[in-house]
Amino acid sequence: MLSPVPGFTHLKVLTPAPPLIDAPPPPAPRETGAQRRAEALVRIALEAAFGLRSLHQLRPAQFSGPVRLHVAARQRITARAPVRVDTLHLRADGEIFGTAVSAGQAYAFTGRVEDIRLLSFRVL
C-alpha cells in the first residue's frame, strides 16, 4: 500500500500489508500408502533414467512397456548423476507430477500410476 510522506505531496512510501492473524495455517497433508508407493516407483524410474540403476531393475509387473522405453531412451542421452525428488504430487485419479534435481539442473516429471504399477512416465 502506498502512503503519502508527510511534507512532500508527490512522494509516497510503500508500506507492507498487516499480517493476517486470524487465518489458521493450512493443515499438513497426510501421507498415505498410495503416496508412498507412487513415490517409490517414481524414485526408481528417475534413478534408472539418470543412469544410477540398470534397466533390468524395472520389472514389467511394476513398470509398463512405455515407461521402460522412455527410461532407456533417457539413459542414452543423459550423463550419470545422482537425482533427488524435490516435489511429488499425486492426484486422486492416479496422475503424478513433480520436480527433481540432478547435477544442479531441475527437471519436471509426469506420469500415471495405478495400484502398484507405473503406467506412464516422462521426464521433461
N, C-alpha and C positions, 0 to 999 in steps of 0.2 A: 504494500500500500504506500502510495506517495503522500507525504505530509509536507506542508509548507515550512520553510525555515523562517523563524521569526526575524523581522527586519529586512528580509530580502523577498521581493514579490515574485521573482522569476525562478528562484531556486527551490527545489523540493528534495526531500530525503526519502530514500526507500526504507520503510520500517517493516520488519518481519511481522507476519500474522501471529496472533497469540496462539499458543499450543492448545489443542483440543484435550481438555482434561476429562470430560465426561465420557468420551468414547473408549470403551474397553478394547484391549488388543485382540486381534482375531485369534481364535483357538488354533493351536498347532495341529496339523493334520496327523491322524494316526496312521502308522504304517501297518498295512495288512499283509496277510500271507501272499496274496496275489502281487502286491507291490514288491515284496522281497523276491519272489520267483522271477518277475519281469526284470528286476534289477540284475539278478544273477545271469539271466540269459543275455541281456544287453552287455554286461561286462565281459562275458566270454566272447561274444561276437565282436566287440570292439578290440579286445586283446588279439583275436585272430586277424582282424582287419589290419591292425598295425604291426603284425609280424611277431607278436610275443607268444602266440600259440600256433600249433600246427593245424592244418585244415582237417586232419583226421580226428581231431578232438570235437569237431562239430558233428554230433551224432544225428542221423536222419530222424530219430524219434523226437528230438528236441528242436532241430533247425530244418526248415523246409529247403527244397532244392534252390529256389531263387535266392535265399539268404546265403547259402553256401557258395553260389556262383558270384554274388556281389562281393563277398569276403575274399574269394580267390582273386577276383579282378583287382580289388583294392590292395591286396598283398603285393601284386606285381608293380604297382605304381607308387607305393608308399615305402619310405625308409623305415627300418625297425626303430621304434621309440616307445617308451612307456606311455601309457594313456591313463587318464583319470576322468571319471564321470563327475561333472560338476552339478548338473541338474538332471532330474529324471521325473517325468510326469506320466501318469497312467490314467487314462480316461475310462469310464465305465464300459464303453464299447470295445475296449482292448487296444485302443490306439496309444502308442507310446511315443514320446518325443523328448528331446533334451539336448544338452551340450556336453562336450568332452574336450579335454585339453591334452595335446601331445606335442612335445618339443616346442613349447611356448606358443603354439597356434591353437585357436579354438575351432572346433568342428561341431556342426549340428548333426543330429541323427533323428531318424523317424522310423516307425515300423508298426507292426500289429502283432499282438500276442493273443493266443487262445489257449486257455488252460495252462499246460506246461510246454507249449510249443511256440516258437517264434516263426510266424508265417511269412512276414516280410520285414526287411530291414535295409535301410540306406544310410550311408554316411555322406553328408552333403559338404 
